[in-house]
Amino acid sequence: MRTSKTVIVLVFLLLALVSGSAHAYVGPGAGLTAIGTVIALIGAILLALIGFIWYPVKRLLSRKKTGQSATESPHGESPATPQKRETTTDDIES
């Protein structure tokens, strides 16, 4: 079974390498579009890696340096405890 898959892959690789030239012209508009698409794809992948991997790691490392726990906000307050506020007469509408 494994040898038949290997033979099929080798046949396709051989056919891809032996193929002749297409004698086709790629104009500057199509060429620049293809180059721009490849650059945009590489940029999108890099930005996705930065956003999904590097930024959370960077936040964890900065919290370790400052000594904050994961539940504290950057202002030193715990988000689980709401702040109490006095009600004044200005808050009550007549």
Buried (B, 14 or more C-beta within 10 A) or exposed (E): EEEEEEEEEEEEEEEEEEEEEEEEEEEEEEEEEEEEEEEEEEEEEEEEEEEEEEEEEEEEEEBEEEEEEEEBEEEEEEEEEEEEEEEEEEEEEE
